[in-house]
Amino acid sequence: MISIDFSLGVSLYILLFLNLILIIWLFSKKQKDKDLSLDQRFIWFCSVCTYTYINTKEDTISTCPRCSSYNKK
């Protein structure tokens, strides 16, 4: 059996735990960094209240969610 000092055991445990957290953080960060692109045809700009919003319907006229006015592309 290998005998180790208590402080060495605690420090090894903390080191392994921190390495595990670092590895999980790196893999989750890689998934979050995926490129999110938005097509320009879905971005609308209200001419009345100057609100920019997203409407994924492919309409030529859209209703502003803030002031309910009609906007044309």
PyMOL Python script that loads the backbone (N, CA, C, O; Angstrom):
from pymol import cmd

cmd.read_pdbstr("""\
ATOM      1  N   MET A   1       0.843  -1.178   0.000  1.00  0.00           N
ATOM      2  CA  MET A   1       0.000   0.000   0.000  1.00  0.00           C
ATOM      3  C   MET A   1       0.890   1.244   0.000  1.00  0.00           C
ATOM      4  O   MET A   1       1.927   1.296   0.662  1.00  0.00           O
ATOM      5  N   ILE A   2       0.454   2.224  -0.754  1.00  0.00           N
ATOM      6  CA  ILE A   2       1.213   3.472  -0.848  1.00  0.00           C
ATOM      7  C   ILE A   2       0.745   4.400   0.263  1.00  0.00           C
ATOM      8  O   ILE A   2      -0.451   4.648   0.415  1.00  0.00           O
ATOM      9  N   SER A   3       1.670   4.896   1.016  1.00  0.00           N
ATOM     10  CA  SER A   3       1.314   5.838   2.080  1.00  0.00           C
ATOM     11  C   SER A   3       1.675   7.255   1.629  1.00  0.00           C
ATOM     12  O   SER A   3       2.793   7.530   1.191  1.00  0.00           O
ATOM     13  N   ILE A   4       0.686   8.140   1.754  1.00  0.00           N
ATOM     14  CA  ILE A   4       0.912   9.548   1.416  1.00  0.00           C
ATOM     15  C   ILE A   4       0.484  10.400   2.591  1.00  0.00           C
ATOM     16  O   ILE A   4      -0.330   9.992   3.420  1.00  0.00           O
ATOM     17  N   ASP A   5       1.039  11.565   2.640  1.00  0.00           N
ATOM     18  CA  ASP A   5       0.714  12.526   3.688  1.00  0.00           C
ATOM     19  C   ASP A   5      -0.695  13.081   3.438  1.00  0.00           C
ATOM     20  O   ASP A   5      -1.150  13.120   2.295  1.00  0.00           O
ATOM     21  N   PHE A   6      -1.370  13.501   4.480  1.00  0.00           N
ATOM     22  CA  PHE A   6      -2.732  14.020   4.365  1.00  0.00           C
ATOM     23  C   PHE A   6      -2.767  15.265   3.480  1.00  0.00           C
ATOM     24  O   PHE A   6      -3.647  15.384   2.628  1.00  0.00           O
ATOM     25  N   SER A   7      -1.839  16.184   3.662  1.00  0.00           N
ATOM     26  CA  SER A   7      -1.827  17.417   2.865  1.00  0.00           C
ATOM     27  C   SER A   7      -1.563  17.116   1.387  1.00  0.00           C
ATOM     28  O   SER A   7      -2.116  17.791   0.518  1.00  0.00           O
ATOM     29  N   LEU A   8      -0.737  16.125   1.091  1.00  0.00           N
ATOM     30  CA  LEU A   8      -0.492  15.732  -0.286  1.00  0.00           C
ATOM     31  C   LEU A   8      -1.753  15.128  -0.906  1.00  0.00           C
ATOM     32  O   LEU A   8      -2.065  15.400  -2.066  1.00  0.00           O
ATOM     33  N   GLY A   9      -2.463  14.326  -0.152  1.00  0.00           N
ATOM     34  CA  GLY A   9      -3.711  13.743  -0.643  1.00  0.00           C
ATOM     35  C   GLY A   9      -4.764  14.794  -0.943  1.00  0.00           C
ATOM     36  O   GLY A   9      -5.442  14.728  -1.968  1.00  0.00           O
ATOM     37  N   VAL A  10      -4.902  15.765  -0.049  1.00  0.00           N
ATOM     38  CA  VAL A  10      -5.875  16.837  -0.252  1.00  0.00           C
ATOM     39  C   VAL A  10      -5.481  17.676  -1.460  1.00  0.00           C
ATOM     40  O   VAL A  10      -6.340  18.035  -2.266  1.00  0.00           O
ATOM     41  N   SER A  11      -4.210  17.990  -1.598  1.00  0.00           N
ATOM     42  CA  SER A  11      -3.778  18.801  -2.737  1.00  0.00           C
ATOM     43  C   SER A  11      -3.942  18.041  -4.054  1.00  0.00           C
ATOM     44  O   SER A  11      -4.300  18.649  -5.063  1.00  0.00           O
ATOM     45  N   LEU A  12      -3.694  16.743  -4.073  1.00  0.00           N
ATOM     46  CA  LEU A  12      -3.929  15.951  -5.282  1.00  0.00           C
ATOM     47  C   LEU A  12      -5.414  15.895  -5.638  1.00  0.00           C
ATOM     48  O   LEU A  12      -5.785  15.981  -6.808  1.00  0.00           O
ATOM     49  N   TYR A  13      -6.243  15.754  -4.633  1.00  0.00           N
ATOM     50  CA  TYR A  13      -7.689  15.734  -4.849  1.00  0.00           C
ATOM     51  C   TYR A  13      -8.165  17.063  -5.434  1.00  0.00           C
ATOM     52  O   TYR A  13      -8.949  17.078  -6.383  1.00  0.00           O
ATOM     53  N   ILE A  14      -7.701  18.165  -4.879  1.00  0.00           N
ATOM     54  CA  ILE A  14      -8.082  19.491  -5.374  1.00  0.00           C
ATOM     55  C   ILE A  14      -7.560  19.691  -6.796  1.00  0.00           C
ATOM     56  O   ILE A  14      -8.268  20.245  -7.638  1.00  0.00           O
ATOM     57  N   LEU A  15      -6.348  19.253  -7.073  1.00  0.00           N
ATOM     58  CA  LEU A  15      -5.767  19.385  -8.404  1.00  0.00           C
ATOM     59  C   LEU A  15      -6.563  18.594  -9.438  1.00  0.00           C
ATOM     60  O   LEU A  15      -6.821  19.102 -10.529  1.00  0.00           O
ATOM     61  N   LEU A  16      -6.951  17.379  -9.122  1.00  0.00           N
ATOM     62  CA  LEU A  16      -7.752  16.572 -10.038  1.00  0.00           C
ATOM     63  C   LEU A  16      -9.134  17.191 -10.260  1.00  0.00           C
ATOM     64  O   LEU A  16      -9.646  17.188 -11.380  1.00  0.00           O
ATOM     65  N   PHE A  17      -9.732  17.716  -9.199  1.00  0.00           N
ATOM     66  CA  PHE A  17     -11.032  18.347  -9.290  1.00  0.00           C
ATOM     67  C   PHE A  17     -10.974  19.597 -10.176  1.00  0.00           C
ATOM     68  O   PHE A  17     -11.862  19.807 -11.002  1.00  0.00           O
ATOM     69  N   LEU A  18      -9.948  20.417 -10.013  1.00  0.00           N
ATOM     70  CA  LEU A  18      -9.805  21.623 -10.830  1.00  0.00           C
ATOM     71  C   LEU A  18      -9.530  21.277 -12.292  1.00  0.00           C
ATOM     72  O   LEU A  18     -10.014  21.965 -13.191  1.00  0.00           O
ATOM     73  N   ASN A  19      -8.765  20.228 -12.536  1.00  0.00           N
ATOM     74  CA  ASN A  19      -8.529  19.793 -13.913  1.00  0.00           C
ATOM     75  C   ASN A  19      -9.819  19.315 -14.570  1.00  0.00           C
ATOM     76  O   ASN A  19     -10.054  19.587 -15.747  1.00  0.00           O
ATOM     77  N   LEU A  20     -10.643  18.615 -13.829  1.00  0.00           N
ATOM     78  CA  LEU A  20     -11.923  18.160 -14.348  1.00  0.00           C
ATOM     79  C   LEU A  20     -12.816  19.347 -14.700  1.00  0.00           C
ATOM     80  O   LEU A  20     -13.458  19.347 -15.751  1.00  0.00           O
ATOM     81  N   ILE A  21     -12.861  20.342 -13.846  1.00  0.00           N
ATOM     82  CA  ILE A  21     -13.658  21.540 -14.115  1.00  0.00           C
ATOM     83  C   ILE A  21     -13.124  22.267 -15.341  1.00  0.00           C
ATOM     84  O   ILE A  21     -13.909  22.760 -16.151  1.00  0.00           O
ATOM     85  N   LEU A  22     -11.805  22.344 -15.493  1.00  0.00           N
ATOM     86  CA  LEU A  22     -11.201  23.001 -16.647  1.00  0.00           C
ATOM     87  C   LEU A  22     -11.554  22.274 -17.943  1.00  0.00           C
ATOM     88  O   LEU A  22     -11.870  22.920 -18.942  1.00  0.00           O
ATOM     89  N   ILE A  23     -11.505  20.974 -17.941  1.00  0.00           N
ATOM     90  CA  ILE A  23     -11.831  20.193 -19.138  1.00  0.00           C
ATOM     91  C   ILE A  23     -13.297  20.364 -19.510  1.00  0.00           C
ATOM     92  O   ILE A  23     -13.620  20.528 -20.687  1.00  0.00           O
ATOM     93  N   ILE A  24     -14.184  20.330 -18.528  1.00  0.00           N
ATOM     94  CA  ILE A  24     -15.614  20.525 -18.797  1.00  0.00           C
ATOM     95  C   ILE A  24     -15.863  21.925 -19.344  1.00  0.00           C
ATOM     96  O   ILE A  24     -16.662  22.095 -20.265  1.00  0.00           O
ATOM     97  N   TRP A  25     -15.193  22.922 -18.791  1.00  0.00           N
ATOM     98  CA  TRP A  25     -15.358  24.297 -19.243  1.00  0.00           C
ATOM     99  C   TRP A  25     -14.877  24.460 -20.688  1.00  0.00           C
ATOM    100  O   TRP A  25     -15.525  25.145 -21.480  1.00  0.00           O
ATOM    101  N   LEU A  26     -13.757  23.842 -21.034  1.00  0.00           N
ATOM    102  CA  LEU A  26     -13.228  23.961 -22.394  1.00  0.00           C
ATOM    103  C   LEU A  26     -14.163  23.324 -23.411  1.00  0.00           C
ATOM    104  O   LEU A  26     -14.378  23.891 -24.482  1.00  0.00           O
ATOM    105  N   PHE A  27     -14.725  22.156 -23.101  1.00  0.00           N
ATOM    106  CA  PHE A  27     -15.638  21.510 -24.032  1.00  0.00           C
ATOM    107  C   PHE A  27     -16.957  22.266 -24.157  1.00  0.00           C
ATOM    108  O   PHE A  27     -17.518  22.336 -25.251  1.00  0.00           O
ATOM    109  N   SER A  28     -17.460  22.826 -23.079  1.00  0.00           N
ATOM    110  CA  SER A  28     -18.705  23.577 -23.165  1.00  0.00           C
ATOM    111  C   SER A  28     -18.489  24.899 -23.895  1.00  0.00           C
ATOM    112  O   SER A  28     -19.393  25.368 -24.587  1.00  0.00           O
ATOM    113  N   LYS A  29     -17.328  25.503 -23.759  1.00  0.00           N
ATOM    114  CA  LYS A  29     -17.028  26.750 -24.459  1.00  0.00           C
ATOM    115  C   LYS A  29     -16.932  26.508 -25.961  1.00  0.00           C
ATOM    116  O   LYS A  29     -17.341  27.361 -26.749  1.00  0.00           O
ATOM    117  N   LYS A  30     -16.400  25.364 -26.365  1.00  0.00           N
ATOM    118  CA  LYS A  30     -16.276  25.047 -27.776  1.00  0.00           C
ATOM    119  C   LYS A  30     -17.656  24.909 -28.408  1.00  0.00           C
ATOM    120  O   LYS A  30     -17.845  25.300 -29.560  1.00  0.00           O
ATOM    121  N   GLN A  31     -18.620  24.363 -27.677  1.00  0.00           N
ATOM    122  CA  GLN A  31     -19.973  24.216 -28.212  1.00  0.00           C
ATOM    123  C   GLN A  31     -20.687  25.557 -28.297  1.00  0.00           C
ATOM    124  O   GLN A  31     -21.507  25.757 -29.192  1.00  0.00           O
ATOM    125  N   LYS A  32     -20.395  26.475 -27.391  1.00  0.00           N
ATOM    126  CA  LYS A  32     -21.045  27.782 -27.397  1.00  0.00           C
ATOM    127  C   LYS A  32     -20.505  28.677 -28.499  1.00  0.00           C
ATOM    128  O   LYS A  32     -21.199  29.592 -28.943  1.00  0.00           O
ATOM    129  N   ASP A  33     -19.284  28.431 -28.949  1.00  0.00           N
ATOM    130  CA  ASP A  33     -18.654  29.285 -29.941  1.00  0.00           C
ATOM    131  C   ASP A  33     -19.069  28.970 -31.369  1.00  0.00           C
ATOM    132  O   ASP A  33     -18.466  29.486 -32.310  1.00  0.00           O
ATOM    133  N   LYS A  34     -20.071  28.146 -31.552  1.00  0.00           N
ATOM    134  CA  LYS A  34     -20.537  27.848 -32.899  1.00  0.00           C
ATOM    135  C   LYS A  34     -21.090  29.120 -33.517  1.00  0.00           C
ATOM    136  O   LYS A  34     -21.721  29.939 -32.848  1.00  0.00           O
ATOM    137  N   ASP A  35     -20.846  29.261 -34.777  1.00  0.00           N
ATOM    138  CA  ASP A  35     -21.221  30.475 -35.483  1.00  0.00           C
ATOM    139  C   ASP A  35     -22.735  30.564 -35.633  1.00  0.00           C
ATOM    140  O   ASP A  35     -23.374  29.691 -36.221  1.00  0.00           O
ATOM    141  N   LEU A  36     -23.277  31.621 -35.098  1.00  0.00           N
ATOM    142  CA  LEU A  36     -24.702  31.876 -35.240  1.00  0.00           C
ATOM    143  C   LEU A  36     -24.872  32.965 -36.288  1.00  0.00           C
ATOM    144  O   LEU A  36     -24.409  34.092 -36.111  1.00  0.00           O
ATOM    145  N   SER A  37     -25.520  32.626 -37.350  1.00  0.00           N
ATOM    146  CA  SER A  37     -25.732  33.609 -38.396  1.00  0.00           C
ATOM    147  C   SER A  37     -27.227  33.831 -38.581  1.00  0.00           C
ATOM    148  O   SER A  37     -28.035  32.911 -38.446  1.00  0.00           O
ATOM    149  N   LEU A  38     -27.564  35.051 -38.886  1.00  0.00           N
ATOM    150  CA  LEU A  38     -28.959  35.422 -39.085  1.00  0.00           C
ATOM    151  C   LEU A  38     -29.080  36.062 -40.458  1.00  0.00           C
ATOM    152  O   LEU A  38     -28.328  36.973 -40.803  1.00  0.00           O
ATOM    153  N   ASP A  39     -30.009  35.584 -41.212  1.00  0.00           N
ATOM    154  CA  ASP A  39     -30.219  36.104 -42.547  1.00  0.00           C
ATOM    155  C   ASP A  39     -30.795  37.520 -42.459  1.00  0.00           C
ATOM    156  O   ASP A  39     -31.617  37.807 -41.589  1.00  0.00           O
ATOM    157  N   GLN A  40     -30.366  38.384 -43.349  1.00  0.00           N
ATOM    158  CA  GLN A  40     -30.798  39.779 -43.319  1.00  0.00           C
ATOM    159  C   GLN A  40     -32.281  39.948 -43.630  1.00  0.00           C
ATOM    160  O   GLN A  40     -32.872  40.970 -43.279  1.00  0.00           O
ATOM    161  N   ARG A  41     -32.876  38.981 -44.269  1.00  0.00           N
ATOM    162  CA  ARG A  41     -34.297  39.121 -44.603  1.00  0.00           C
ATOM    163  C   ARG A  41     -35.201  38.948 -43.386  1.00  0.00           C
ATOM    164  O   ARG A  41     -36.385  39.276 -43.458  1.00  0.00           O
ATOM    165  N   PHE A  42     -34.676  38.443 -42.275  1.00  0.00           N
ATOM    166  CA  PHE A  42     -35.467  38.263 -41.063  1.00  0.00           C
ATOM    167  C   PHE A  42     -35.322  39.428 -40.078  1.00  0.00           C
ATOM    168  O   PHE A  42     -36.029  39.470 -39.072  1.00  0.00           O
ATOM    169  N   ILE A  43     -34.435  40.351 -40.348  1.00  0.00           N
ATOM    170  CA  ILE A  43     -34.240  41.513 -39.470  1.00  0.00           C
ATOM    171  C   ILE A  43     -35.098  42.652 -40.000  1.00  0.00           C
ATOM    172  O   ILE A  43     -34.975  43.062 -41.154  1.00  0.00           O
ATOM    173  N   TRP A  44     -35.961  43.146 -39.140  1.00  0.00           N
ATOM    174  CA  TRP A  44     -36.882  44.212 -39.505  1.00  0.00           C
ATOM    175  C   TRP A  44     -36.585  45.455 -38.675  1.00  0.00           C
ATOM    176  O   TRP A  44     -36.121  45.367 -37.538  1.00  0.00           O
ATOM    177  N   PHE A  45     -36.862  46.613 -39.265  1.00  0.00           N
ATOM    178  CA  PHE A  45     -36.651  47.888 -38.598  1.00  0.00           C
ATOM    179  C   PHE A  45     -37.943  48.679 -38.684  1.00  0.00           C
ATOM    180  O   PHE A  45     -38.446  48.961 -39.772  1.00  0.00           O
ATOM    181  N   CYS A  46     -38.473  49.032 -37.518  1.00  0.00           N
ATOM    182  CA  CYS A  46     -39.733  49.775 -37.490  1.00  0.00           C
ATOM    183  C   CYS A  46     -39.477  51.239 -37.833  1.00  0.00           C
ATOM    184  O   CYS A  46     -38.595  51.880 -37.260  1.00  0.00           O
ATOM    185  N   SER A  47     -40.253  51.752 -38.767  1.00  0.00           N
ATOM    186  CA  SER A  47     -40.077  53.146 -39.186  1.00  0.00           C
ATOM    187  C   SER A  47     -40.755  54.130 -38.234  1.00  0.00           C
ATOM    188  O   SER A  47     -40.483  55.328 -38.304  1.00  0.00           O
ATOM    189  N   VAL A  48     -41.616  53.662 -37.359  1.00  0.00           N
ATOM    190  CA  VAL A  48     -42.327  54.551 -36.430  1.00  0.00           C
ATOM    191  C   VAL A  48     -41.575  54.694 -35.117  1.00  0.00           C
ATOM    192  O   VAL A  48     -41.269  55.809 -34.695  1.00  0.00           O
ATOM    193  N   CYS A  49     -41.273  53.572 -34.464  1.00  0.00           N
ATOM    194  CA  CYS A  49     -40.634  53.638 -33.142  1.00  0.00           C
ATOM    195  C   CYS A  49     -39.138  53.293 -33.173  1.00  0.00           C
ATOM    196  O   CYS A  49     -38.495  53.253 -32.124  1.00  0.00           O
ATOM    197  N   THR A  50     -38.589  53.048 -34.344  1.00  0.00           N
ATOM    198  CA  THR A  50     -37.171  52.722 -34.559  1.00  0.00           C
ATOM    199  C   THR A  50     -36.718  51.486 -33.789  1.00  0.00           C
ATOM    200  O   THR A  50     -35.580  51.415 -33.326  1.00  0.00           O
ATOM    201  N   TYR A  51     -37.594  50.541 -33.659  1.00  0.00           N
ATOM    202  CA  TYR A  51     -37.288  49.287 -32.972  1.00  0.00           C
ATOM    203  C   TYR A  51     -36.812  48.260 -33.997  1.00  0.00           C
ATOM    204  O   TYR A  51     -37.422  48.104 -35.055  1.00  0.00           O
ATOM    205  N   THR A  52     -35.736  47.568 -33.686  1.00  0.00           N
ATOM    206  CA  THR A  52     -35.230  46.507 -34.546  1.00  0.00           C
ATOM    207  C   THR A  52     -35.673  45.178 -33.963  1.00  0.00           C
ATOM    208  O   THR A  52     -35.461  44.904 -32.782  1.00  0.00           O
ATOM    209  N   TYR A  53     -36.284  44.362 -34.791  1.00  0.00           N
ATOM    210  CA  TYR A  53     -36.811  43.087 -34.315  1.00  0.00           C
ATOM    211  C   TYR A  53     -36.601  42.013 -35.368  1.00  0.00           C
ATOM    212  O   TYR A  53     -36.233  42.295 -36.508  1.00  0.00           O
ATOM    213  N   ILE A  54     -36.843  40.776 -34.957  1.00  0.00           N
ATOM    214  CA  ILE A  54     -36.659  39.627 -35.832  1.00  0.00           C
ATOM    215  C   ILE A  54     -38.015  38.994 -36.103  1.00  0.00           C
ATOM    216  O   ILE A  54     -38.780  38.710 -35.182  1.00  0.00           O
ATOM    217  N   ASN A  55     -38.296  38.781 -37.363  1.00  0.00           N
ATOM    218  CA  ASN A  55     -39.524  38.124 -37.776  1.00  0.00           C
ATOM    219  C   ASN A  55     -39.131  37.043 -38.774  1.00  0.00           C
ATOM    220  O   ASN A  55     -38.664  37.350 -39.870  1.00  0.00           O
ATOM    221  N   THR A  56     -39.317  35.788 -38.404  1.00  0.00           N
ATOM    222  CA  THR A  56     -38.861  34.689 -39.243  1.00  0.00           C
ATOM    223  C   THR A  56     -39.847  34.310 -40.327  1.00  0.00           C
ATOM    224  O   THR A  56     -39.557  33.432 -41.140  1.00  0.00           O
ATOM    225  N   LYS A  57     -40.985  34.938 -40.358  1.00  0.00           N
ATOM    226  CA  LYS A  57     -41.935  34.690 -41.449  1.00  0.00           C
ATOM    227  C   LYS A  57     -41.447  35.414 -42.696  1.00  0.00           C
ATOM    228  O   LYS A  57     -40.871  36.499 -42.612  1.00  0.00           O
ATOM    229  N   GLU A  58     -41.677  34.818 -43.823  1.00  0.00           N
ATOM    230  CA  GLU A  58     -41.235  35.428 -45.076  1.00  0.00           C
ATOM    231  C   GLU A  58     -42.357  36.262 -45.682  1.00  0.00           C
ATOM    232  O   GLU A  58     -42.853  35.964 -46.769  1.00  0.00           O
ATOM    233  N   ASP A  59     -42.745  37.302 -44.969  1.00  0.00           N
ATOM    234  CA  ASP A  59     -43.791  38.207 -45.437  1.00  0.00           C
ATOM    235  C   ASP A  59     -43.160  39.480 -45.981  1.00  0.00           C
ATOM    236  O   ASP A  59     -42.002  39.784 -45.697  1.00  0.00           O
ATOM    237  N   THR A  60     -43.930  40.211 -46.757  1.00  0.00           N
ATOM    238  CA  THR A  60     -43.442  41.506 -47.235  1.00  0.00           C
ATOM    239  C   THR A  60     -43.838  42.621 -46.283  1.00  0.00           C
ATOM    240  O   THR A  60     -43.228  43.691 -46.287  1.00  0.00           O
ATOM    241  N   ILE A  61     -44.848  42.378 -45.472  1.00  0.00           N
ATOM    242  CA  ILE A  61     -45.285  43.349 -44.463  1.00  0.00           C
ATOM    243  C   ILE A  61     -45.285  42.658 -43.112  1.00  0.00           C
ATOM    244  O   ILE A  61     -45.752  41.527 -42.972  1.00  0.00           O
ATOM    245  N   SER A  62     -44.748  43.364 -42.115  1.00  0.00           N
ATOM    246  CA  SER A  62     -44.655  42.802 -40.776  1.00  0.00           C
ATOM    247  C   SER A  62     -45.211  43.797 -39.763  1.00  0.00           C
ATOM    248  O   SER A  62     -45.237  45.002 -40.011  1.00  0.00           O
ATOM    249  N   THR A  63     -45.652  43.284 -38.631  1.00  0.00           N
ATOM    250  CA  THR A  63     -46.165  44.122 -37.552  1.00  0.00           C
ATOM    251  C   THR A  63     -45.109  44.245 -36.464  1.00  0.00           C
ATOM    252  O   THR A  63     -44.546  43.249 -36.011  1.00  0.00           O
ATOM    253  N   CYS A  64     -44.854  45.459 -36.057  1.00  0.00           N
ATOM    254  CA  CYS A  64     -43.858  45.719 -35.011  1.00  0.00           C
ATOM    255  C   CYS A  64     -44.385  45.207 -33.667  1.00  0.00           C
ATOM    256  O   CYS A  64     -45.527  45.492 -33.307  1.00  0.00           O
ATOM    257  N   PRO A  65     -43.575  44.462 -32.928  1.00  0.00           N
ATOM    258  CA  PRO A  65     -44.044  43.954 -31.631  1.00  0.00           C
ATOM    259  C   PRO A  65     -44.167  45.036 -30.560  1.00  0.00           C
ATOM    260  O   PRO A  65     -44.870  44.844 -29.567  1.00  0.00           O
ATOM    261  N   ARG A  66     -43.499  46.158 -30.749  1.00  0.00           N
ATOM    262  CA  ARG A  66     -43.539  47.211 -29.737  1.00  0.00           C
ATOM    263  C   ARG A  66     -44.722  48.164 -29.944  1.00  0.00           C
ATOM    264  O   ARG A  66     -45.499  48.399 -29.019  1.00  0.00           O
ATOM    265  N   CYS A  67     -44.858  48.706 -31.147  1.00  0.00           N
ATOM    266  CA  CYS A  67     -45.895  49.722 -31.370  1.00  0.00           C
ATOM    267  C   CYS A  67     -47.041  49.243 -32.264  1.00  0.00           C
ATOM    268  O   CYS A  67     -47.985  49.997 -32.500  1.00  0.00           O
ATOM    269  N   SER A  68     -46.979  48.027 -32.759  1.00  0.00           N
ATOM    270  CA  SER A  68     -48.013  47.405 -33.593  1.00  0.00           C
ATOM    271  C   SER A  68     -48.241  48.114 -34.916  1.00  0.00           C
ATOM    272  O   SER A  68     -49.318  47.988 -35.499  1.00  0.00           O
ATOM    273  N   SER A  69     -47.279  48.837 -35.392  1.00  0.00           N
ATOM    274  CA  SER A  69     -47.417  49.460 -36.705  1.00  0.00           C
ATOM    275  C   SER A  69     -46.939  48.493 -37.781  1.00  0.00           C
ATOM    276  O   SER A  69     -46.175  47.566 -37.510  1.00  0.00           O
ATOM    277  N   TYR A  70     -47.396  48.722 -38.990  1.00  0.00           N
ATOM    278  CA  TYR A  70     -47.030  47.862 -40.109  1.00  0.00           C
ATOM    279  C   TYR A  70     -45.758  48.376 -40.746  1.00  0.00           C
ATOM    280  O   TYR A  70     -45.583  49.581 -40.924  1.00  0.00           O
ATOM    281  N   ASN A  71     -44.875  47.461 -41.086  1.00  0.00           N
ATOM    282  CA  ASN A  71     -43.609  47.818 -41.710  1.00  0.00           C
ATOM    283  C   ASN A  71     -43.426  47.028 -42.988  1.00  0.00           C
ATOM    284  O   ASN A  71     -43.818  45.866 -43.090  1.00  0.00           O
ATOM    285  N   LYS A  72     -42.828  47.679 -43.943  1.00  0.00           N
ATOM    286  CA  LYS A  72     -42.597  47.070 -45.238  1.00  0.00           C
ATOM    287  C   LYS A  72     -41.096  46.935 -45.444  1.00  0.00           C
ATOM    288  O   LYS A  72     -40.330  47.822 -45.067  1.00  0.00           O
ATOM    289  N   LYS A  73     -40.687  45.850 -46.028  1.00  0.00           N
ATOM    290  CA  LYS A  73     -39.256  45.602 -46.271  1.00  0.00           C
ATOM    291  C   LYS A  73     -38.705  46.555 -47.262  1.00  0.00           C
ATOM    292  O   LYS A  73     -37.519  46.492 -47.586  1.00  0.00           O
TER     293      LYS A  73
END
""", "prot")
cmd.dss("prot")
cmd.show_as("cartoon", "prot")
cmd.util.cbc("prot")
cmd.orient("prot")
